Amino acid sequence: MRVVTSAQMRELDRRTIEEIGIPGAVLMETAGRGAAAVLVGSFSGLREAPVAVVCGQGNNGGDGFVLARVLVQQGIGVRVFLLAPPERLTGDARLYFDVLRKVGVPVESLAESGVTARVRRQWREASCLVDALFGTGLSRPVDGLFRKAIEAIGSCGRPVLALDIPSGIDADTGRILGVAVKAECTVTFGLPKRGLFLHPGADHAGRIECVDIGIPASLVRELSPAEETIEAALYRGRLARRPDSHKGDYGHLFVLAGSAGKTGAACLTALGALRCGAGLVTVGIPESLNSVLEVKLTEAMSLPLPDTGKGTLSEEAVDGILRFAQGKKCIAVGPGLGTEPEVERVIREVWTRVECPMVWDADGLNLLARNPDLRGKNRAPVILTPHPGEMARLAASTTRRVQENRVETVKALAREWGVVAVLKGSRTLVADPGGRLGINLTGNPGMAAGGMGDVLTGMIAGLVCQGLDPYDAACLGVHLHGEAGDRASKRLGPVGFMASDLLEEVPEILRKAAGNSQ
């Protein structure tokens, strides 16, 4: 699903009006009618108590006026409240305010009286409320009368339909601007706004319904860079296999991972790749740990590498790593690898000399953060998969700032390092150097457990082995990984399932992703 920023939506509206010739009033009428249809189809008791429509003075309020008129035409009672003096209304909002009054629907202005006890009682007695206060243009914290109104909406205990975006939510980042409406359903117009899918905005949006208001598809196609939610349907058929294929057709993955106490990370990465369809997997492991690994893994092969005697890679391992990497479809680097000085020297050589696509995670990322001079010196396409803490180290920032600016941070990492960047967490983000952005909607809080990232690294690398380009592999990988977590949560319960439990879910998900019906 294509998503837009507030600036992009304003530009689409402008071009539709000025270049295509569709009047703004027509767009507003279409938006209000579409929202009314969603409300009627989604909320009960509409004929038992009036709908309270709470409007601001801008275009969002105008959408609310149209919705109110359409409901009245259908025999549904409404009460309309305006949080501004009527004389401040301009443009299309003023047009539809006048139309509403001419058809006999009163509008109560709260500009002077405020949100009184009587108004609060009317909102509590309503069948539902419509939030038509602020649209996508809000950029400052909500205060004054509007803050009091939003707080009253939140305390009245009635279901809420938000128009375009819940008032108080930043349309680009999902941040709460002081206080925000929490909706049961949000009807967004034209195209969904990015902030509807990013926390905490996603928590306030409820179910999202998109109403086509007549923005021409040709204008949407011209938007650049593209941002979209990640949908498995986009990749349907990409993993289908020919009847005469063999394991060599699906790539050989080299996993460089593991150290004393962390062989589990290497194993989970290998198994994630195998479950995701990689033809062959070999794990490069410090030689003192090889016997442990061979007990833990049956389907994957191992490559014992020179170690320090402490269960970590020795600098002497570099030549063997580079030789083995030749001809491989992908290398996964970092899970459980350790961050000792010799390991650091090894990864510098891997970063600058390996020529096949690489997926970097965990200790590999922490070592990259220590070596910013490596930026731009990779020969091969790279996917970096940090969680917020690792991202903070890579970006010389803090975890808090990363979480407050997730989109900007992941785009900057992709652009500055020339890589595909995956910022893990709830609503994992994928960015490429050109500015494309994928927003993943799968996954759940039960996945906040050790080893989940190792499985994801293997899954993404396994998809690269099967021929997907790095951006597509990262997008499909995070989607499938989250869906596996959702299935595990449903099967085992919301808490207590492990990273290895996801592995059992992957083949069935892949069957659907490949487009196989049997």
C-alpha positions in Angstrom: 0.0 0.0 0.0 1.5 3.3 -1.1 1.8 5.9 1.8 2.6 9.6 1.6 3.9 12.4 3.8 1.8 15.5 4.5 3.9 17.5 2.0 3.3 14.9 -0.7 -0.4 14.8 -0.1 -0.6 18.6 -0.3 1.2 18.5 -3.6 -1.1 15.8 -4.9 -4.1 17.9 -3.9 -2.6 21.0 -5.5 -1.8 19.3 -8.8 -5.3 17.6 -8.9 -7.0 21.0 -8.5 -4.7 23.2 -10.6 -3.4 20.8 -13.3 -6.2 18.3 -13.7 -9.0 20.8 -13.0 -11.0 19.0 -10.3 -12.2 21.7 -7.9 -11.2 21.4 -4.2 -14.8 21.4 -3.3 -15.4 18.2 -5.3 -12.5 16.6 -3.5 -14.0 17.6 -0.1 -17.5 16.4 -1.1 -16.0 13.0 -2.1 -14.0 12.7 1.1 -17.0 13.5 3.3 -19.3 11.2 1.5 -16.7 8.4 1.6 -16.2 8.9 5.4 -20.0 8.8 6.0 -20.2 5.5 4.1 -17.5 4.0 6.3 -19.2 5.3 9.5 -22.5 3.9 8.5 -21.0 0.5 7.7 -18.8 0.4 10.8 -20.7 1.8 13.8 -23.9 0.6 15.4 -26.7 2.4 17.1 -26.6 5.4 14.7 -30.4 5.7 14.7 -30.7 5.4 18.4 -28.6 8.4 19.4 -27.1 11.3 17.4 -23.6 11.3 16.0 -21.4 14.1 17.4 -19.3 15.7 14.7 -16.5 17.9 16.2 -14.9 20.2 13.7 -12.0 22.5 13.4 -11.8 25.6 11.1 -9.7 24.1 8.3 -10.4 21.5 5.5 -10.7 18.7 8.0 -13.6 20.6 9.5 -15.0 21.0 6.0 -14.9 17.2 5.6 -16.8 16.9 8.8 -19.5 19.3 7.6 -20.0 17.2 4.4 -20.2 14.0 6.5 -22.8 15.6 8.8 -25.0 16.6 5.9 -24.8 13.2 4.2 -25.8 11.5 7.5 -28.8 13.8 7.9 -29.9 13.0 4.3 -29.9 9.3 5.4 -32.1 10.0 8.4 -29.3 9.8 11.0 -29.3 12.5 13.7 -26.2 14.6 14.1 -24.9 17.3 16.5 -22.2 19.5 14.9 -19.7 21.4 17.1 -17.2 24.0 15.8 -14.2 24.9 17.8 -13.8 28.3 16.1 -15.9 31.4 15.4 -17.8 30.8 12.1 -16.4 34.0 10.7 -12.9 32.4 10.6 -14.0 29.7 8.2 -12.7 30.2 4.6 -12.6 28.5 1.3 -14.3 25.1 0.8 -14.8 24.7 4.6 -16.8 27.9 4.6 -18.8 26.7 1.6 -19.9 23.5 3.2 -20.6 25.2 6.6 -23.0 27.4 4.8 -24.6 24.5 2.9 -25.0 22.6 6.2 -26.8 25.5 7.8 -29.0 26.1 4.7 -30.3 22.5 4.9 -31.3 23.1 8.5 -28.5 21.5 10.5 -27.4 23.8 13.4 -23.7 24.1 14.2 -22.8 25.0 17.7 -19.6 27.1 18.1 -17.6 26.4 21.2 -15.1 29.2 20.6 -16.4 31.3 23.5 -18.2 28.8 25.8 -15.6 26.1 25.5 -16.3 22.4 26.2 -18.9 22.8 28.9 -20.4 20.1 31.1 -23.5 20.1 28.8 -21.3 19.5 25.7 -19.5 16.7 27.5 -22.8 15.1 28.4 -24.0 15.3 24.8 -20.7 13.7 23.6 -21.2 10.9 26.2 -24.8 10.3 25.0 -23.8 10.2 21.3 -23.8 7.0 19.3 -20.2 7.8 18.2 -18.0 10.9 17.7 -16.4 12.1 14.5 -13.0 13.8 14.9 -12.7 16.5 12.3 -10.5 18.8 14.2 -7.0 18.7 12.6 -5.8 17.1 9.3 -2.3 16.5 8.1 -1.1 20.1 8.5 -0.7 20.0 12.2 3.0 20.5 13.2 2.9 22.1 16.7 1.7 20.8 20.1 -2.1 21.0 20.6 -3.1 23.5 23.2 -6.0 25.7 24.4 -9.5 24.8 23.5 -8.4 22.1 21.1 -6.5 20.3 23.7 -9.5 20.4 26.1 -11.7 19.1 23.3 -9.4 16.2 22.5 -9.2 15.3 26.2 -13.0 15.4 26.5 -13.3 13.2 23.4 -11.0 10.7 25.0 -12.8 10.6 28.3 -16.4 10.3 27.0 -16.2 6.6 26.4 -17.7 6.6 22.9 -16.2 5.1 19.7 -14.5 7.6 17.5 -14.1 7.9 13.7 -11.2 10.1 12.8 -11.1 11.9 9.5 -7.8 11.6 7.6 -5.6 11.2 10.7 -6.4 11.3 14.5 -6.1 14.9 15.6 -2.9 15.5 17.5 -0.9 12.9 15.5 2.0 14.1 13.4 1.1 12.8 9.9 4.7 12.1 9.0 6.2 10.6 12.1 3.3 9.3 14.1 4.4 11.3 17.1 1.8 12.7 19.5 1.8 16.5 19.4 0.9 17.1 23.1 -2.4 15.1 23.1 -4.2 13.0 20.5 -7.5 11.4 19.7 -7.6 7.7 20.0 -9.9 6.4 17.2 -11.6 3.1 16.6 -11.4 3.8 12.9 -9.5 6.3 10.8 -10.8 7.2 7.3 -7.8 8.6 5.4 -8.3 10.4 2.1 -6.6 9.8 -1.2 -3.6 7.9 0.1 -2.7 6.7 3.7 -0.4 9.0 5.6 2.8 7.6 6.9 2.2 8.5 10.5 -0.8 6.2 10.6 1.6 3.2 10.5 4.3 4.4 12.9 4.0 4.2 16.7 2.4 5.8 18.6 0.2 7.0 15.7 -0.6 3.4 14.8 -2.0 2.9 18.3 -4.3 5.8 17.9 -5.5 5.2 14.3 -7.5 2.0 14.9 -8.7 0.3 11.7 -7.6 2.3 8.7 -9.9 2.8 5.7 -8.7 4.7 2.7 -11.3 6.6 0.6 -10.5 7.4 -3.1 -11.3 11.1 -3.6 -10.2 11.2 -7.2 -6.4 11.8 -7.1 -5.3 10.6 -10.6 -3.1 7.5 -10.5 -0.7 9.2 -13.0 0.1 11.8 -10.4 0.7 9.2 -7.7 3.1 7.3 -9.9 5.2 10.4 -10.3 5.9 10.6 -6.5 9.5 9.9 -5.6 10.8 8.3 -3.6 8.3 5.6 -3.1 7.1 4.7 0.4 4.8 1.8 1.0 3.7 -0.7 3.6 5.2 -4.2 2.9 2.7 -6.6 1.6 3.5 -10.3 0.8 1.3 -10.1 -2.3 4.0 -7.9 -3.9 6.2 -10.9 -4.0 3.7 -13.6 -4.9 5.3 -16.0 -7.3 8.8 -14.7 -6.8 9.8 -17.8 -4.9 8.1 -20.4 -7.1 10.4 -23.3 -8.2 10.8 -25.1 -11.4 10.1 -28.8 -11.3 13.6 -29.6 -12.7 15.5 -27.3 -10.2 18.2 -28.4 -7.7 19.8 -27.1 -4.6 22.4 -25.2 -6.6 19.7 -23.0 -8.1 18.9 -21.6 -4.7 22.2 -20.4 -3.6 25.0 -21.2 -1.1 25.0 -19.0 2.0 28.2 -18.5 4.0 27.4 -17.6 7.7 30.2 -16.0 9.5 29.0 -16.1 13.1 29.4 -17.5 16.6 31.9 -17.3 19.4 32.3 -19.0 22.9 28.9 -18.8 24.5 27.1 -17.7 21.4 27.0 -20.7 19.0 23.2 -20.5 19.3 23.3 -17.2 17.2 25.1 -18.9 14.4 22.7 -21.9 14.5 19.6 -19.8 14.4 21.0 -17.8 11.5 21.7 -20.9 9.5 18.4 -22.4 10.2 16.6 -19.2 9.3 18.2 -19.3 5.9 17.4 -23.0 5.4 13.8 -22.5 6.4 13.6 -19.6 4.0 14.7 -21.8 1.1 18.5 -21.3 0.7 19.9 -24.3 -1.2 23.0 -24.7 0.9 24.3 -23.1 4.1 27.8 -23.3 5.6 28.7 -21.8 8.9 32.2 -20.4 9.4 33.0 -20.9 13.1 36.0 -20.7 15.4 37.6 -24.2 15.1 37.5 -24.8 18.9 33.6 -24.6 18.6 33.2 -26.7 15.5 32.3 -29.9 17.4 29.6 -28.1 19.3 28.2 -26.7 16.1 28.1 -30.0 14.3 26.0 -31.5 17.2 23.5 -28.6 17.0 23.2 -28.4 13.2 22.3 -31.3 10.9 21.3 -29.8 7.6 24.0 -27.0 7.5 27.7 -27.6 6.9 30.5 -26.0 9.0 33.8 -24.5 8.2 36.3 -24.6 11.1 38.3 -21.4 11.1 41.5 -20.4 13.0 40.7 -19.0 16.4 42.4 -17.3 19.2 42.2 -20.2 21.6 39.4 -18.3 23.4 36.6 -19.3 21.0 36.8 -16.2 18.8 38.1 -15.8 15.3 41.8 -15.2 14.8 43.2 -12.8 12.2 44.7 -15.9 10.5 41.1 -16.8 9.5 41.0 -14.0 6.9 42.5 -15.9 4.0 40.2 -18.9 4.5 37.1 -16.7 4.8 37.9 -14.9 1.6 38.7 -18.1 -0.3 35.5 -19.7 0.8 33.4 -16.6 0.0 34.3 -16.9 -3.6 31.3 -18.0 -5.7 28.8 -17.8 -2.8 25.5 -16.1 -3.4 25.5 -14.3 0.0 27.4 -13.9 3.3 25.7 -13.3 6.7 28.1 -11.6 9.1 27.9 -10.9 12.8 25.5 -12.9 14.9 27.4 -13.9 18.1 30.7 -13.1 16.5 32.3 -11.2 19.3 33.9 -7.8 19.3 37.5 -8.6 20.2 40.4 -6.7 18.5 41.3 -9.7 16.2 37.7 -10.1 15.2 37.6 -6.4 14.4 40.6 -6.8 12.1 38.8 -9.8 10.4 35.6 -7.9 9.7 37.5 -5.0 8.2 38.9 -7.4 5.6 35.5 -9.0 5.0 33.8 -5.6 4.5 36.4 -4.3 2.0 37.2 -7.4 0.1 34.2 -9.7 -0.2 32.4 -9.3 -3.6 29.1 -11.1 -3.0 26.1 -9.6 -1.3 26.3 -9.4 2.5 23.8 -9.2 5.4 25.4 -7.7 8.6 23.9 -7.9 12.1 24.7 -7.9 15.8 28.4 -7.8 16.6 29.2 -7.1 12.9 27.2 -3.9 13.2 28.9 -3.0 16.5 32.3 -3.4 14.9 31.3 -1.3 11.9 30.2 1.4 14.3 33.8 1.4 15.7 35.2 1.8 12.2 33.3 4.6 10.4 36.2 4.9 8.0 34.8 1.8 6.3 31.8 3.7 4.9 31.8 3.5 1.2 34.6 1.0 1.0 32.5 -2.2 0.5 32.7 -3.8 -2.9 29.4 -5.7 -2.6 25.8 -4.8 -2.0 25.1 -4.8 1.8 22.1 -5.1 4.0 22.5 -3.8 7.6 19.9 -4.9 10.2 20.3 -2.9 13.4 18.0 -2.8 16.3 17.6 0.7 17.9 20.6 0.3 20.2 22.9 -0.8 17.3 21.5 1.9 15.1 22.3 4.5 17.8 26.0 3.3 17.7 26.1 3.4 13.9 24.5 6.9 13.8 26.5 8.2 16.8 23.2 9.0 18.4 21.1 7.7 21.3 18.4 5.0 21.3 15.9 7.6 22.3 16.7 9.9 19.4 16.6 6.9 17.0 13.1 5.9 18.2 11.9 9.4 18.0 13.1 9.8 14.4 13.0 6.3 13.0 12.2 7.1 9.4 14.8 9.9 9.2 17.4 7.7 10.9 17.0 4.6 8.8 17.0 6.7 5.6 20.1 8.5 6.6 22.0 5.2 7.3 21.0 3.8 3.9 22.0 7.0 2.1 25.3 7.7 4.0 26.5 4.1 3.9 25.1 3.2 0.5 23.3 0.2 1.8 19.9 -1.3 2.4 19.1 -0.5 6.0 16.6 -2.4 8.2 15.7 -0.7 11.5 14.2 -3.4 13.6 11.4 -3.0 16.2 7.7 -2.7 16.2 6.9 -1.5 12.6 10.3 -2.5 11.2 11.5 -0.1 8.5 13.5 -0.9 5.4 15.2 1.9 3.4 17.5 2.0 0.4 20.1 4.6 -0.7 17.6 6.2 -3.1 15.1 7.0 -0.4 12.6 4.1 -0.9 10.9 3.1 2.4 9.1 0.0 3.4 7.0 -0.2 6.6 6.4 -3.7 8.0 3.0 -4.3 9.7 3.6 -7.9 10.9 5.0 -9.0 14.2 4.0 -8.7 17.9 5.5 -7.9 21.4 6.1 -11.6 22.1 9.0 -11.3 19.6 11.0 -9.2 22.1 13.2 -12.1 22.9 16.8 -13.2 22.2 17.6 -14.9 18.9 14.8 -13.3 16.9 17.2 -11.1 15.0 19.5 -14.0 14.2 16.6 -15.8 12.6 15.8 -12.7 10.6 19.3 -12.3 9.4 19.3 -15.9 8.1 15.9 -15.4 6.4 16.9 -12.2 4.6 20.2 -13.9 3.5 18.3 -17.0 2.3 16.1 -14.8 0.1 19.2 -13.1 -1.3 20.5 -16.5 -2.2 17.4 -17.2 -4.2 17.9 -14.2 -6.4 15.9 -11.4 -4.7 17.7 -8.0 -4.8 18.8 -6.7 -1.4 15.9 -4.3 -0.9 13.2 -6.8 -1.9 14.9 -9.5 0.2 14.9 -7.3 3.2 11.3 -6.2 2.8 10.0 -9.8 2.2 12.3 -11.1 5.0 10.9 -8.8 7.7 7.4 -9.4 6.6 7.7 -13.2 6.7 9.6 -13.0 10.0 6.9 -11.0 11.6 4.2 -13.2 10.2 6.0 -16.3 11.6 6.0 -14.5 14.9 2.3 -13.8 14.6 1.6 -17.5 13.9 3.7 -18.6 16.8 1.9 -16.2 19.1 -1.4 -17.6 18.0 -0.3 -21.2 18.3 1.6 -20.9 21.6 0.4 -17.8 23.3 1.5 -14.1 23.3 4.4 -14.6 25.7 7.0 -17.3 26.0 7.6 -18.5 22.5 11.2 -18.6 21.3 13.1 -17.7 18.2 13.3 -21.3 17.2 9.5 -21.5 17.3 9.4 -19.2 14.3 11.3 -21.6 12.2 8.5 -24.1 12.2 6.1 -21.5 10.8 8.1 -20.4 7.9 7.4 -23.2 5.3 3.7 -22.7 5.4 4.1 -18.9 5.1 6.5 -19.5 2.1 4.0 -21.8 0.5 1.5 -18.9 0.4 4.1 -16.4 -0.6 5.2 -18.6 -3.5 1.6 -18.6 -4.8 1.1 -22.4 -4.3 -2.5 -23.3 -3.5 -1.9 -26.9 -2.5 
